[in-house]
Amino acid sequence: MPMVGSRVRDDVERAHLVDPTDLRYSIERASVSPDLAGLARRFWIPVWAVPPGQSSPQSVLQYPVCLIVVSNTYARFYGVASGLSHTVLEGRGWAVGLMLAPAAGYLLTAQPVRRMTDHHVDLSTVPGLGGAELTLRVREAMSNDPESPAAQEQAREAVEDALRPRLPVDDEGQLVNAVVELVETSPDLLRVDDLCDRFDISERTLQRLLHKRIGLSPKWLIRRRRLQEGADRLRDSDADLSTVAAELGYADQAHFTRDFRMSTGITPGQFAARFR
């Protein structure tokens, strides 16, 4: 399997706390069909070949969305991970993952998404998704050559076909999509009351909306964006920790270091050293 000699940063990489020296896997990413934009964000398809006796740990500061993942060994629906999400790659394998939109978790599970926080279930248990048939279609597409663009396209089509019956997105779902998008694209938005003002809703209403649709609080949403942005900036070889902390709105470098370490298990300096 050809390995990735260099990695190109994009808007997804800031969430993946990648070790740039680990070349035992590759990841293809693809957008979803335009009609599904309110339900899903993007696909990611990792293919790996890890030598016997070795493992490749993957750590992600997950976005505030649920995930659908079908691999050669399991098929799961994931709620939002409040902390650091861990996956260990071993042997040879592949996975077809779909990052859903914030609105989708409730529409697919028919229950408040807070019940799925830090939890996953077998895909076959998700109501109305046709998880067993979906898993079969994806595995049939990927079985011969998981790196084939044609195989990956067929697998993506299978996932999209399973999602379309859940359209259209309801008004509340459109609102939560808009709230999350604003937080993720507004580095200057640091306070929950500012977020409430932008949408002209009370903090209590916003709390209920986010607990129902993504399973976590507005404060968590802003904090996660700041940490992802911090991880992205630390990839720059000339990044200065105190400057990064100030630009992210932290009172000082110590606060940023504590927050980053509590969420990732390593200090900003240790993470930045991977890219030096």
RODO-2510 file (C-alpha; in nm, 4 decimals, decimal comma):
residues 276
     n   res          X          Y          Z
     1     m     0,0000     0,0000     0,0000
     2     p     0,1494     0,3364    -0,0915
     3     m     0,1993     0,5545     0,2117
     4     v     0,1664     0,9257     0,2526
     5     g     0,5044     1,0950     0,2266
     6     s     0,3694     1,4333     0,3333
     7     r     0,0384     1,5569     0,4662
     8     v    -0,1535     1,8606     0,3465
     9     r    -0,3222     2,0621     0,6196
    10     d    -0,6875     2,1473     0,5727
    11     d    -0,9857     2,2408     0,7857
    12     v    -1,0108     1,8832     0,9113
    13     e    -0,6482     1,8369     1,0139
    14     r    -0,6790     2,0796     1,3032
    15     a    -0,9003     1,8221     1,4787
    16     h    -0,6667     1,5277     1,4097
    17     l    -0,3684     1,5402     1,6458
    18     v    -0,1592     1,3689     1,3851
    19     d     0,1956     1,2463     1,4301
    20     p     0,3564     1,3551     1,1008
    21     t     0,6184     1,0802     1,1266
    22     d     0,3573     0,8003     1,1198
    23     l     0,3320     0,6976     0,7535
    24     r     0,1567     0,3647     0,8043
    25     y    -0,1821     0,4924     0,6893
    26     s    -0,3380     0,7218     0,4330
    27     i    -0,6633     0,9161     0,4507
    28     e    -0,8784     1,0194     0,1564
    29     r    -1,1411     1,2872     0,2174
    30     a    -1,4433     1,3762     0,0076
    31     s    -1,7383     1,6117     0,0250
    32     v    -2,0992     1,4943     0,0343
    33     s    -2,3534     1,5465    -0,2392
    34     p    -2,5010     1,8996    -0,2276
    35     d    -2,8525     1,7818    -0,1421
    36     l    -2,7201     1,6274     0,1811
    37     a    -2,5377     1,9372     0,3043
    38     g    -2,7813     1,9870     0,5930
    39     l    -2,7290     1,6293     0,7154
    40     a    -2,3613     1,5588     0,6564
    41     r    -2,0282     1,7400     0,6259
    42     r    -1,7664     1,5149     0,4705
    43     f    -1,6319     1,1636     0,4286
    44     w    -1,2961     1,0366     0,5439
    45     i    -1,1611     0,7000     0,4315
    46     p    -0,8455     0,5734     0,6047
    47     v    -0,6553     0,2717     0,4731
    48     w    -0,3745     0,1299     0,6840
    49     a    -0,1042    -0,1346     0,6892
    50     v     0,0606    -0,1602     1,0298
    51     p     0,3350    -0,4256     1,0678
    52     p     0,2715    -0,7154     1,3097
    53     g     0,3403    -0,6260     1,6706
    54     q     0,2975    -0,2538     1,6052
    55     s     0,0044    -0,0152     1,6431
    56     s    -0,0789     0,3317     1,5182
    57     p    -0,2735     0,5344     1,7775
    58     q    -0,4958     0,8120     1,6422
    59     s    -0,6209     1,0993     1,8589
    60     v    -0,8902     1,3454     1,7525
    61     l    -1,0468     1,6531     1,9107
    62     q    -1,3773     1,5603     1,7532
    63     y    -1,6065     1,8171     1,5988
    64     p    -1,9497     1,8623     1,7657
    65     v    -2,1194     1,6079     1,5414
    66     c    -2,2091     1,2393     1,5366
    67     l    -2,0255     0,9946     1,3111
    68     i    -2,1092     0,6929     1,0965
    69     v    -1,8166     0,4501     1,0564
    70     v    -1,8166     0,1242     0,8607
    71     s    -1,4905    -0,0722     0,8608
    72     n    -1,3840    -0,4185     0,7591
    73     t    -1,4421    -0,5333     1,1210
    74     y    -1,7194    -0,3149     1,2701
    75     a    -2,0022    -0,0731     1,1840
    76     r    -2,0875     0,1947     1,4422
    77     f    -2,2763     0,5147     1,5094
    78     y    -2,0817     0,7484     1,7390
    79     g    -2,2103     1,0283     1,9570
    80     v    -1,9964     1,3352     2,0199
    81     a    -1,6793     1,2711     2,2205
    82     s    -1,6547     1,5317     2,4962
    83     g    -1,2841     1,4635     2,5475
    84     l    -1,0167     1,3229     2,3215
    85     s    -1,1302     1,0479     2,0843
    86     h    -0,8876     0,7542     2,0499
    87     t    -0,8587     0,4873     1,7810
    88     v    -0,5769     0,2341     1,7474
    89     l    -0,4953     0,1022     1,4001
    90     e    -0,3479    -0,2477     1,3808
    91     g    -0,2782    -0,4919     1,0989
    92     r    -0,4343    -0,4172     0,7616
    93     g    -0,7698    -0,2503     0,7339
    94     w    -0,9887     0,0314     0,6121
    95     a    -1,2866     0,2362     0,7224
    96     v    -1,5459     0,4558     0,5563
    97     g    -1,6383     0,7379     0,7913
    98     l    -1,8976     1,0092     0,7552
    99     m    -1,8920     1,3241     0,9654
   100     l    -2,2555     1,4207     1,0052
   101     a    -2,3941     1,7720     1,0446
   102     p    -2,5013     1,8851     1,3944
   103     a    -2,8674     1,8454     1,2948
   104     a    -2,8327     1,4800     1,1964
   105     g    -2,7824     1,2991     1,5266
   106     y    -3,1333     1,3643     1,6539
   107     l    -3,2908     1,2982     1,3138
   108     l    -3,1203     0,9589     1,2854
   109     t    -3,1553     0,8336     1,6424
   110     a    -3,4950     0,9874     1,7235
   111     q    -3,3712     1,0756     2,0725
   112     p    -3,1792     1,3604     2,2396
   113     v    -2,8166     1,3291     2,1340
   114     r    -2,6961     1,3852     2,4924
   115     r    -2,7788     1,0156     2,5499
   116     m    -2,5061     0,9305     2,2973
   117     t    -2,2297     1,1536     2,4375
   118     d    -1,9024     0,9567     2,4692
   119     h    -2,0859     0,6476     2,3485
   120     h    -2,1307     0,4414     2,0345
   121     v    -2,3780     0,1759     1,9200
   122     d    -2,3840    -0,0817     1,6461
   123     l    -2,5037     0,0769     1,3248
   124     s    -2,7796    -0,1810     1,2909
   125     t    -2,9526    -0,0406     1,6019
   126     v    -3,0019     0,3105     1,4590
   127     p    -3,3727     0,3417     1,3682
   128     g    -3,4545     0,3667     1,0007
   129     l    -3,0944     0,3802     0,8756
   130     g    -3,0864     0,0262     0,7401
   131     g    -2,7534    -0,0344     0,9062
   132     a    -2,7193    -0,4010     0,8168
   133     e    -2,7824    -0,3407     0,4463
   134     l    -2,5621    -0,0319     0,4491
   135     t    -2,2747    -0,2239     0,6071
   136     l    -2,3064    -0,5001     0,3475
   137     r    -2,3019    -0,2533     0,0572
   138     v    -1,9977    -0,0679     0,1882
   139     r    -1,8004    -0,3870     0,2515
   140     e    -1,8860    -0,5269    -0,0907
   141     a    -1,7628    -0,2055    -0,2510
   142     m    -1,4385    -0,1926    -0,0518
   143     s    -1,3518    -0,5630    -0,0311
   144     n    -1,1236    -0,6007    -0,3341
   145     d    -0,9233    -0,2786    -0,3354
   146     p    -1,0029    -0,0271    -0,0606
   147     e    -0,7686     0,2294    -0,2174
   148     s    -0,9526     0,2258    -0,5485
   149     p    -1,1281     0,5596    -0,6185
   150     a    -1,4144     0,3694    -0,7817
   151     a    -1,4582     0,1465    -0,4760
   152     q    -1,4553     0,4454    -0,2430
   153     e    -1,7117     0,6259    -0,4593
   154     q    -1,9444     0,3245    -0,4462
   155     a    -1,9077     0,3085    -0,0685
   156     r    -1,9899     0,6791    -0,0332
   157     e    -2,2959     0,6368    -0,2552
   158     a    -2,4200     0,3567    -0,0280
   159     v    -2,3944     0,5794     0,2780
   160     e    -2,5637     0,8709     0,1048
   161     d    -2,8503     0,6493    -0,0155
   162     a    -2,9121     0,5475     0,3464
   163     l    -2,9245     0,9120     0,4587
   164     r    -3,1584     1,0623     0,1976
   165     p    -3,4836     0,9337     0,3508
   166     r    -3,4069     1,1584     0,6516
   167     l    -3,4390     1,4754     0,4456
   168     p    -3,5515     1,7481     0,4778
   169     v    -3,3759     1,8922     0,7818
   170     d    -3,6223     2,0391     1,0319
   171     d    -3,6183     2,4059     1,1372
   172     e    -3,4542     2,3312     1,4730
   173     g    -3,1897     2,1283     1,2926
   174     q    -3,1177     2,4168     1,0585
   175     l    -3,0797     2,6443     1,3609
   176     v    -2,8298     2,4174     1,5351
   177     n    -2,6326     2,3843     1,2103
   178     a    -2,6157     2,7629     1,1916
   179     v    -2,5124     2,8004     1,5579
   180     v    -2,2273     2,5516     1,5244
   181     e    -2,1106     2,7000     1,1944
   182     l    -2,0965     3,0472     1,3474
   183     v    -1,8881     2,9271     1,6426
   184     e    -1,6488     2,7351     1,4172
   185     t    -1,5969     3,0269     1,1804
   186     s    -1,5800     3,3131     1,4334
   187     p    -1,2498     3,3141     1,6254
   188     d    -1,3573     3,6342     1,7985
   189     l    -1,6622     3,4662     1,9538
   190     l    -1,5463     3,3742     2,3049
   191     r    -1,8536     3,4153     2,5256
   192     v    -2,1837     3,2285     2,5396
   193     d    -2,3817     3,5493     2,5838
   194     d    -2,2296     3,6846     2,2616
   195     l    -2,3500     3,3712     2,0840
   196     c    -2,6983     3,4187     2,2281
   197     d    -2,7017     3,7789     2,1095
   198     r    -2,6104     3,6768     1,7540
   199     f    -2,9214     3,4535     1,7357
   200     d    -3,1425     3,6589     1,9639
   201     i    -3,2167     3,3646     2,1955
   202     s    -3,1779     3,3166     2,5698
   203     e    -2,8926     3,1169     2,7190
   204     r    -3,1427     2,8681     2,8596
   205     t    -3,2930     2,8127     2,5138
   206     l    -2,9467     2,7699     2,3623
   207     q    -2,8507     2,5219     2,6354
   208     r    -3,1594     2,3104     2,5654
   209     l    -3,1025     2,3217     2,1905
   210     l    -2,7409     2,2085     2,2073
   211     h    -2,7988     1,9404     2,4706
   212     k    -3,0729     1,7954     2,2522
   213     r    -2,8971     1,8188     1,9160
   214     i    -2,5243     1,7718     1,9918
   215     g    -2,5282     1,6525     2,3531
   216     l    -2,3020     1,9196     2,5031
   217     s    -2,3103     2,2809     2,6214
   218     p    -2,2489     2,6131     2,4419
   219     k    -1,9411     2,6679     2,6598
   220     w    -1,7999     2,3318     2,5482
   221     l    -1,8669     2,4238     2,1856
   222     i    -1,6626     2,7447     2,2083
   223     r    -1,3856     2,5790     2,4080
   224     r    -1,3535     2,2934     2,1556
   225     r    -1,3196     2,5403     1,8684
   226     r    -1,0435     2,7243     2,0526
   227     l    -0,8506     2,4033     2,1192
   228     q    -0,8807     2,2881     1,7576
   229     e    -0,7606     2,6251     1,6382
   230     g    -0,4764     2,6097     1,8873
   231     a    -0,3681     2,2682     1,7597
   232     d    -0,3752     2,4023     1,4054
   233     r    -0,1565     2,7031     1,4889
   234     l     0,0939     2,4894     1,6790
   235     r     0,1777     2,3089     1,3547
   236     d     0,3560     2,6206     1,2310
   237     s     0,7281     2,5945     1,2926
   238     d     0,7516     2,9543     1,4140
   239     a     0,4490     2,9400     1,6473
   240     d     0,5069     3,1181     1,9791
   241     l     0,3025     2,9716     2,2659
   242     s     0,2324     3,3008     2,4396
   243     t     0,1212     3,4601     2,1122
   244     v    -0,1035     3,1656     2,0261
   245     a    -0,2601     3,1778     2,3734
   246     a    -0,3309     3,5499     2,3442
   247     e    -0,4775     3,5193     1,9948
   248     l    -0,7114     3,2445     2,1162
   249     g    -0,8399     3,4670     2,3955
   250     y    -0,6665     3,3009     2,6916
   251     a    -0,5618     3,5197     2,9824
   252     d    -0,2070     3,3876     2,9589
   253     q     0,0063     3,0998     2,8327
   254     a    -0,0423     2,9009     3,1541
   255     h    -0,4204     2,8903     3,1067
   256     f    -0,3805     2,7728     2,7472
   257     t    -0,1276     2,5080     2,8484
   258     r    -0,3529     2,3746     3,1235
   259     d    -0,6595     2,3636     2,8986
   260     f    -0,4709     2,1946     2,6139
   261     r    -0,3090     1,9361     2,8402
   262     m    -0,6369     1,8497     3,0136
   263     s    -0,8052     1,7898     2,6766
   264     t    -0,5255     1,6143     2,4872
   265     g    -0,2959     1,4610     2,7490
   266     i     0,0067     1,6511     2,6179
   267     t     0,1251     2,0110     2,6490
   268     p     0,1145     2,2570     2,3581
   269     g     0,4935     2,2502     2,3521
   270     q     0,5011     1,8714     2,3196
   271     f     0,2503     1,8800     2,0354
   272     a     0,4330     2,1599     1,8556
   273     a     0,7595     1,9642     1,8809
   274     r     0,6147     1,7014     1,6454
   275     f     0,6358     1,9504     1,3604
   276     r     0,9811     2,0940     1,4290
***
